[in-house]
Amino acid sequence: MIDTNVLVAALRSSLGASHQILLAADRGKFEVALSVPLLAEYDDVCHRADSGISISSSAIDDVINRIAQISKQQTIHYLWRGILPDPKDDMVLEVAVASESSHIITFNHRHLKQASEFGISVVTPSEFLTLL
C-alpha cells in the first residue's frame, strides 16, 4: 500500500522513485490497497496549498482517480486505533492489515515500526523499486 507522503512526492516531481512507484502500479507491477478514508486523505493532502505540488488541481484529481481505478478497494472491518505514535497513520496500518499487504511504501519508517508485528515490511519507494 502507498502512504500519502509517497503520493505527494510523486506529484511534486516526476524524477524520483515515488513517481516510478505510481507508474509501476499503473502498469500492474503490484497491487495497491486503498480504503475510502485513505482516498479522502490523498485528496485532502494533495490539494492543500502548502503541499508543494505545482500541477493543476484537475491533474491531481486525474492521478487520484486513476489510483482509485487500479487499486483493490479494501473495506475495513476492524480499526487498529491508538497503536501508532501518529493517529493519522493508523488508517494506513488498517488498510495494510485488512488487505494483507506485504509492504507499506512510505518515507515515515519511524511512525510505522509496529507494522512489522503484523508481518508487514515498511519500505521507502526506492527500496520497493529494488524489490520489484
ZAKOLKOL-999475 format. One record per residue: residue number from 1; residue in one letter; x, y, z of N, C-alpha, C in turn. Coordinates in steps of 0.1 Angstrom, whole numbers, plus 5000, padded with zeros to 4 digits. Example, Ala and Ser with C-alpha at 12.3 -4.5 7.8 and 13.67 -1.06 7.14 Angstrom:
BEGIN
+-----+------+------+------+------+------+------+------+------+------+------+
: seq : type :  n.u :  n.v :  n.w : ca.u : ca.v : ca.w :  c.u :  c.v :  c.w :
+-----+------+------+------+------+------+------+------+------+------+------+
:   1 :    a : 5132 : 4943 : 5078 : 5123 : 4955 : 5078 : 5132 : 4967 : 5078 :
:   2 :    s : 5128 : 4978 : 5071 : 5137 : 4989 : 5071 : 5129 : 5000 : 5079 :
+-----+------+------+------+------+------+------+------+------+------+------+
# end
This chain:
BEGIN
+-----+------+------+------+------+------+------+------+------+------+------+
: seq : type :  n.u :  n.v :  n.w : ca.u : ca.v : ca.w :  c.u :  c.v :  c.w :
+-----+------+------+------+------+------+------+------+------+------+------+
:   1 :    m : 5008 : 4988 : 5000 : 5000 : 5000 : 5000 : 5009 : 5012 : 5000 :
:   2 :    i : 5004 : 5023 : 4995 : 5011 : 5035 : 4993 : 5007 : 5046 : 5003 :
:   3 :    d : 5016 : 5051 : 5011 : 5013 : 5061 : 5021 : 5012 : 5074 : 5013 :
:   4 :    t : 5004 : 5083 : 5020 : 5001 : 5096 : 5014 : 5014 : 5104 : 5010 :
:   5 :    n : 5024 : 5103 : 5019 : 5037 : 5111 : 5016 : 5044 : 5107 : 5003 :
:   6 :    v : 5042 : 5094 : 4999 : 5048 : 5090 : 4987 : 5040 : 5095 : 4975 :
:   7 :    l : 5027 : 5096 : 4976 : 5019 : 5102 : 4965 : 5022 : 5117 : 4964 :
:   8 :    v : 5023 : 5124 : 4975 : 5027 : 5138 : 4974 : 5041 : 5140 : 4967 :
:   9 :    a : 5050 : 5132 : 4971 : 5064 : 5132 : 4965 : 5063 : 5129 : 4950 :
:  10 :    a : 5055 : 5120 : 4946 : 5053 : 5116 : 4932 : 5047 : 5128 : 4924 :
:  11 :    l : 5038 : 5135 : 4930 : 5031 : 5146 : 4923 : 5040 : 5159 : 4923 :
:  12 :    r : 5050 : 5160 : 4932 : 5059 : 5171 : 4932 : 5069 : 5170 : 4921 :
:  13 :    s : 5073 : 5157 : 4918 : 5084 : 5155 : 4909 : 5083 : 5142 : 4901 :
:  14 :    s : 5085 : 5143 : 4888 : 5084 : 5131 : 4880 : 5098 : 5124 : 4879 :
:  15 :    l : 5108 : 5129 : 4887 : 5121 : 5123 : 4886 : 5125 : 5113 : 4896 :
:  16 :    g : 5117 : 5112 : 4907 : 5121 : 5103 : 4918 : 5115 : 5089 : 4918 :
:  17 :    a : 5118 : 5082 : 4928 : 5113 : 5068 : 4930 : 5098 : 5068 : 4932 :
:  18 :    s : 5093 : 5078 : 4939 : 5079 : 5079 : 4942 : 5071 : 5079 : 4929 :
:  19 :    h : 5075 : 5087 : 4920 : 5068 : 5087 : 4907 : 5069 : 5074 : 4900 :
:  20 :    q : 5081 : 5067 : 4901 : 5082 : 5054 : 4895 : 5073 : 5044 : 4901 :
:  21 :    i : 5070 : 5046 : 4914 : 5061 : 5037 : 4921 : 5047 : 5038 : 4915 :
:  22 :    l : 5043 : 5050 : 4912 : 5029 : 5052 : 4906 : 5029 : 5046 : 4892 :
:  23 :    l : 5039 : 5048 : 4885 : 5040 : 5042 : 4871 : 5039 : 5027 : 4872 :
:  24 :    a : 5047 : 5021 : 4881 : 5047 : 5006 : 4883 : 5033 : 5001 : 4887 :
:  25 :    a : 5027 : 5008 : 4896 : 5013 : 5004 : 4900 : 5003 : 5005 : 4888 :
:  26 :    d : 5005 : 5016 : 4880 : 4996 : 5017 : 4869 : 4998 : 5006 : 4858 :
:  27 :    r : 5010 : 5001 : 4857 : 5013 : 4990 : 4848 : 5010 : 4977 : 4854 :
:  28 :    g : 5005 : 4976 : 4866 : 5001 : 4964 : 4872 : 5012 : 4956 : 4878 :
:  29 :    k : 5024 : 4962 : 4881 : 5035 : 4955 : 4886 : 5033 : 4951 : 4900 :
:  30 :    f : 5024 : 4957 : 4907 : 5020 : 4953 : 4921 : 5006 : 4958 : 4923 :
:  31 :    e : 4999 : 4952 : 4933 : 4985 : 4956 : 4936 : 4986 : 4966 : 4948 :
:  32 :    v : 4978 : 4977 : 4946 : 4977 : 4988 : 4956 : 4964 : 4986 : 4963 :
:  33 :    a : 4965 : 4986 : 4977 : 4953 : 4985 : 4985 : 4949 : 5000 : 4989 :
:  34 :    l : 4936 : 5002 : 4989 : 4931 : 5015 : 4992 : 4917 : 5014 : 5000 :
:  35 :    s : 4915 : 5023 : 5009 : 4902 : 5024 : 5016 : 4896 : 5038 : 5013 :
:  36 :    v : 4884 : 5039 : 5015 : 4877 : 5052 : 5013 : 4884 : 5063 : 5022 :
:  37 :    p : 4886 : 5061 : 5035 : 4893 : 5071 : 5043 : 4907 : 5075 : 5038 :
:  38 :    l : 4914 : 5065 : 5033 : 4927 : 5068 : 5028 : 4926 : 5076 : 5014 :
:  39 :    l : 4917 : 5073 : 5006 : 4914 : 5080 : 4994 : 4911 : 5095 : 4997 :
:  40 :    a : 4902 : 5097 : 5007 : 4899 : 5110 : 5012 : 4911 : 5118 : 5017 :
:  41 :    e : 4920 : 5111 : 5024 : 4932 : 5117 : 5028 : 4941 : 5121 : 5016 :
:  42 :    y : 4943 : 5112 : 5006 : 4950 : 5116 : 4994 : 4945 : 5129 : 4989 :
:  43 :    d : 4932 : 5129 : 4987 : 4926 : 5141 : 4981 : 4928 : 5154 : 4989 :
:  44 :    d : 4926 : 5153 : 5002 : 4928 : 5164 : 5011 : 4942 : 5169 : 5011 :
:  45 :    v : 4952 : 5160 : 5013 : 4966 : 5164 : 5015 : 4971 : 5170 : 5001 :
:  46 :    c : 4968 : 5163 : 4990 : 4973 : 5167 : 4977 : 4968 : 5181 : 4972 :
:  47 :    h : 4956 : 5184 : 4977 : 4950 : 5197 : 4973 : 4953 : 5209 : 4982 :
:  48 :    r : 4961 : 5206 : 4993 : 4964 : 5217 : 5002 : 4974 : 5227 : 4995 :
:  49 :    a : 4972 : 5240 : 4998 : 4980 : 5250 : 4992 : 4995 : 5248 : 4995 :
:  50 :    d : 4998 : 5243 : 5007 : 5012 : 5241 : 5012 : 5018 : 5228 : 5008 :
:  51 :    s : 5011 : 5220 : 4999 : 5016 : 5207 : 4996 : 5029 : 5206 : 4988 :
:  52 :    g : 5032 : 5218 : 4981 : 5044 : 5218 : 4973 : 5041 : 5212 : 4959 :
:  53 :    i : 5029 : 5208 : 4956 : 5025 : 5202 : 4943 : 5022 : 5214 : 4934 :
:  54 :    s : 5029 : 5214 : 4922 : 5027 : 5226 : 4913 : 5018 : 5222 : 4901 :
:  55 :    i : 5014 : 5210 : 4900 : 5005 : 5206 : 4889 : 4990 : 5211 : 4892 :
:  56 :    s : 4982 : 5212 : 4882 : 4969 : 5217 : 4884 : 4960 : 5208 : 4892 :
:  57 :    s : 4950 : 5214 : 4898 : 4940 : 5206 : 4907 : 4934 : 5195 : 4899 :
:  58 :    s : 4931 : 5198 : 4886 : 4924 : 5188 : 4878 : 4934 : 5176 : 4875 :
:  59 :    a : 4947 : 5179 : 4873 : 4957 : 5169 : 4871 : 4958 : 5160 : 4884 :
:  60 :    i : 4958 : 5167 : 4895 : 4958 : 5159 : 4908 : 4946 : 5150 : 4909 :
:  61 :    d : 4935 : 5155 : 4905 : 4922 : 5147 : 4905 : 4924 : 5135 : 4896 :
:  62 :    d : 4930 : 5137 : 4884 : 4932 : 5126 : 4874 : 4940 : 5115 : 4880 :
:  63 :    v : 4951 : 5119 : 4887 : 4960 : 5109 : 4893 : 4953 : 5102 : 4904 :
:  64 :    i : 4946 : 5109 : 4913 : 4939 : 5102 : 4924 : 4928 : 5093 : 4919 :
:  65 :    n : 4921 : 5098 : 4908 : 4911 : 5089 : 4902 : 4917 : 5077 : 4896 :
:  66 :    r : 4928 : 5078 : 4890 : 4935 : 5066 : 4884 : 4939 : 5057 : 4895 :
:  67 :    i : 4945 : 5062 : 4906 : 4948 : 5053 : 4917 : 4936 : 5045 : 4922 :
:  68 :    a : 4925 : 5052 : 4923 : 4912 : 5046 : 4928 : 4908 : 5035 : 4918 :
:  69 :    q : 4910 : 5037 : 4905 : 4906 : 5027 : 4895 : 4914 : 5015 : 4895 :
:  70 :    i : 4927 : 5016 : 4898 : 4936 : 5005 : 4897 : 4938 : 4998 : 4910 :
:  71 :    s : 4933 : 5004 : 4921 : 4935 : 4998 : 4934 : 4925 : 4988 : 4938 :
:  72 :    k : 4929 : 4979 : 4948 : 4920 : 4970 : 4954 : 4913 : 4978 : 4965 :
:  73 :    q : 4900 : 4979 : 4964 : 4892 : 4987 : 4973 : 4890 : 4978 : 4986 :
:  74 :    q : 4896 : 4983 : 4997 : 4896 : 4975 : 5009 : 4886 : 4980 : 5019 :
:  75 :    t : 4877 : 4972 : 5023 : 4868 : 4975 : 5034 : 4875 : 4973 : 5047 :
:  76 :    i : 4873 : 4981 : 5057 : 4880 : 4980 : 5070 : 4869 : 4975 : 5080 :
:  77 :    h : 4871 : 4963 : 5085 : 4862 : 4957 : 5095 : 4866 : 4959 : 5109 :
:  78 :    y : 4879 : 4962 : 5111 : 4884 : 4964 : 5125 : 4894 : 4975 : 5125 :
:  79 :    l : 4892 : 4985 : 5134 : 4900 : 4996 : 5135 : 4912 : 4994 : 5144 :
:  80 :    w : 4924 : 4996 : 5139 : 4936 : 4995 : 5147 : 4940 : 5009 : 5152 :
:  81 :    r : 4932 : 5014 : 5161 : 4935 : 5028 : 5166 : 4943 : 5028 : 5178 :
:  82 :    g : 4951 : 5038 : 5179 : 4959 : 5040 : 5191 : 4972 : 5031 : 5192 :
:  83 :    i : 4975 : 5025 : 5181 : 4987 : 5016 : 5180 : 4999 : 5024 : 5177 :
:  84 :    l : 4998 : 5034 : 5167 : 5009 : 5041 : 5162 : 5011 : 5055 : 5169 :
:  85 :    p : 5023 : 5060 : 5169 : 5025 : 5073 : 5176 : 5017 : 5084 : 5170 :
:  86 :    d : 5015 : 5084 : 5157 : 5007 : 5094 : 5150 : 4993 : 5088 : 5146 :
:  87 :    p : 4983 : 5093 : 5152 : 4969 : 5087 : 5150 : 4965 : 5088 : 5135 :
:  88 :    k : 4971 : 5097 : 5127 : 4967 : 5098 : 5113 : 4973 : 5086 : 5105 :
:  89 :    d : 4984 : 5079 : 5111 : 4990 : 5068 : 5104 : 4982 : 5055 : 5107 :
:  90 :    d : 4973 : 5055 : 5117 : 4965 : 5043 : 5120 : 4957 : 5038 : 5108 :
:  91 :    m : 4952 : 5047 : 5100 : 4944 : 5043 : 5088 : 4953 : 5036 : 5078 :
:  92 :    v : 4965 : 5040 : 5077 : 4975 : 5033 : 5068 : 4977 : 5019 : 5072 :
:  93 :    l : 4979 : 5017 : 5085 : 4981 : 5004 : 5091 : 4968 : 4996 : 5089 :
:  94 :    e : 4957 : 5002 : 5091 : 4944 : 4994 : 5090 : 4942 : 4989 : 5076 :
:  95 :    v : 4945 : 4997 : 5066 : 4944 : 4992 : 5052 : 4954 : 4981 : 5049 :
:  96 :    a : 4966 : 4983 : 5054 : 4977 : 4973 : 5051 : 4973 : 4959 : 5058 :
:  97 :    v : 4968 : 4960 : 5070 : 4964 : 4948 : 5077 : 4952 : 4941 : 5071 :
:  98 :    a : 4942 : 4949 : 5068 : 4929 : 4943 : 5062 : 4932 : 4937 : 5049 :
:  99 :    s : 4941 : 4943 : 5041 : 4943 : 4939 : 5027 : 4954 : 4928 : 5027 :
: 100 :    e : 4960 : 4925 : 5038 : 4971 : 4916 : 5039 : 4983 : 4920 : 5030 :
: 101 :    s : 4985 : 4933 : 5030 : 4996 : 4938 : 5022 : 5009 : 4933 : 5028 :
: 102 :    s : 5019 : 4931 : 5019 : 5032 : 4927 : 5023 : 5041 : 4939 : 5026 :
: 103 :    h : 5037 : 4951 : 5021 : 5046 : 4962 : 5023 : 5037 : 4975 : 5024 :
: 104 :    i : 5043 : 4984 : 5032 : 5038 : 4998 : 5032 : 5049 : 5006 : 5027 :
: 105 :    i : 5046 : 5013 : 5016 : 5056 : 5022 : 5009 : 5055 : 5036 : 5015 :
: 106 :    t : 5065 : 5041 : 5022 : 5064 : 5053 : 5029 : 5078 : 5059 : 5031 :
: 107 :    f : 5078 : 5072 : 5035 : 5090 : 5078 : 5040 : 5090 : 5079 : 5055 :
: 108 :    n : 5080 : 5074 : 5061 : 5078 : 5075 : 5075 : 5080 : 5062 : 5083 :
: 109 :    h : 5092 : 5057 : 5082 : 5095 : 5044 : 5089 : 5093 : 5046 : 5104 :
: 110 :    r : 5097 : 5057 : 5110 : 5096 : 5059 : 5124 : 5082 : 5056 : 5130 :
: 111 :    h : 5072 : 5062 : 5123 : 5059 : 5061 : 5129 : 5052 : 5048 : 5125 :
: 112 :    l : 5057 : 5040 : 5117 : 5051 : 5028 : 5112 : 5058 : 5015 : 5116 :
: 113 :    k : 5067 : 5016 : 5126 : 5075 : 5005 : 5130 : 5067 : 4993 : 5135 :
: 114 :    q : 5055 : 4995 : 5141 : 5047 : 4985 : 5146 : 5040 : 4976 : 5135 :
: 115 :    a : 5041 : 4980 : 5122 : 5036 : 4972 : 5111 : 5043 : 4959 : 5111 :
: 116 :    s : 5055 : 4958 : 5115 : 5062 : 4945 : 5115 : 5056 : 4935 : 5124 :
: 117 :    e : 5048 : 4939 : 5134 : 5041 : 4930 : 5143 : 5030 : 4923 : 5135 :
: 118 :    f : 5026 : 4928 : 5124 : 5016 : 4922 : 5115 : 5022 : 4915 : 5103 :
: 119 :    g : 5035 : 4914 : 5103 : 5042 : 4908 : 5091 : 5043 : 4917 : 5079 :
: 120 :    i : 5042 : 4930 : 5081 : 5042 : 4940 : 5070 : 5055 : 4947 : 5071 :
: 121 :    s : 5062 : 4947 : 5059 : 5075 : 4954 : 5058 : 5072 : 4969 : 5055 :
: 122 :    v : 5080 : 4978 : 5061 : 5079 : 4992 : 5058 : 5091 : 4996 : 5050 :
: 123 :    v : 5089 : 5001 : 5038 : 5100 : 5004 : 5029 : 5098 : 5017 : 5022 :
: 124 :    t : 5109 : 5023 : 5018 : 5109 : 5035 : 5011 : 5105 : 5032 : 4996 :
: 125 :    p : 5102 : 5042 : 4988 : 5099 : 5040 : 4974 : 5111 : 5033 : 4967 :
: 126 :    s : 5123 : 5038 : 4969 : 5135 : 5032 : 4963 : 5137 : 5018 : 4967 :
: 127 :    e : 5135 : 5015 : 4980 : 5136 : 5001 : 4984 : 5126 : 4992 : 4978 :
: 128 :    f : 5114 : 4997 : 4976 : 5104 : 4989 : 4970 : 5107 : 4987 : 4955 :
: 129 :    l : 5112 : 4997 : 4948 : 5115 : 4995 : 4934 : 5126 : 4984 : 4933 :
: 130 :    t : 5135 : 4984 : 4942 : 5146 : 4974 : 4942 : 5139 : 4960 : 4943 :
: 131 :    l : 5129 : 4959 : 4952 : 5122 : 4946 : 4953 : 5114 : 4942 : 4941 :
: 132 :    l : 5109 : 4952 : 4934 : 5102 : 4949 : 4922 : 5111 : 4943 : 4911 :
+-----+------+------+------+------+------+------+------+------+------+------+
# end
